[in-house]
Amino acid sequence: MSTVFAPGALLHDHDRWDDDPSPRMLRCSRIVARTPHISTFEFVSDDRRALPRAAGQYVTVSADIDGERVSRCYTVSSPPTRPYSVQLTVKREADGVFSRWLHDTLQVGDRLELSGPAGEFSTAFHPSERVLLLAAGVGITPMIAVLEALHDLGDGTDAVLLHNSHDPSSVVFERELSALAERNDTIRVVQAVSVDPAGTWAGPVGRLDAEMLTQHVPDLTTREVFVCGPDAYMQHAVALLEELGVPVERIHVESFVLAEIAPPEVNDTAGAPGHTVSFARSGKSVVIAEGETVLQAAKQVGIRIMTSCQNGLCGTCKIVKIAGEVDIAHNGGIRQREIDAGKILACCSRPKGPVEVDV
Ligand code: FES
């Protein structure tokens, strides 16, 4: 059965898929090469169920690669206004197990497991009438989802995208972004390259700096700003924005560089009895030491909980707590109202006493 959504819901009601945490098997329906190293992989579900999400959110994909289960998080590059497919635009990294598998092995018709969506890097979570999207390289993926959604909905948000790429051959979505700007008075796109060896690039040439920013976005202090790209670029961009007077609370970054989650301080574990973790559905239980996580407890009794980042970011390990208290030291992978509703992240939840979970 297909699902019908009110248009606004596609940008703002991102919970339906999220509330069904079970992974979905999706089939690769199309592969489009964007640059020599970047391709878009499109997936659909065989049952033609919709895949609701907010523009800019990411999903976790899992596959068996060389006999091992491997999971990775990727931003969905297609807009939520096209909910019956999910497109992931991925750069092939020389040392990236999953990205190499996608580029070198995955064929149209192959299946992988997908869960999510997750993340709050989205205009849906930080709504504003005026936004600035700053992206470098393949960091364009959440931005094109946002811009295409704004276009599809005729939303009217005043959006400026400043996209920096290395050189003309590495620009992703050049044609699509130009077309969006041509068809929308409220969307402006500036595509810059760092180097232009052949001297053919019509746009700005050079790296992101204060001059480029203020020249192309003179009203940047009035905008909600979203930044996505390599770590060095993001640090540089955020420093520039702050220097130029953008309030820090209006700057949102998408990063998979995680804050180290330190286990809670335990004063004296000598002789500590530990905590019992019970898994209601499998009927197993185990006593773990103070400071160990629910995920560690599951591993000890051979229960598999799906994970990806294992650092409280991606939301893949979200499960329901039936009873007991835990400390959750997460990195944004769960929202307060989910915690209030009894959900926890297994990878970063440490029991404070006996705990029972619905696994
Ligand atoms: S595995 Fe990513 S939040 Fe737990």
Residues whose N, C-alpha, C, O or C-beta is under 5 A from the ligand:
A	BS01	FES	T307 S308 C309 Q310 N311 G312 L313 C314 G315 T316 C317 G333 L345 C347
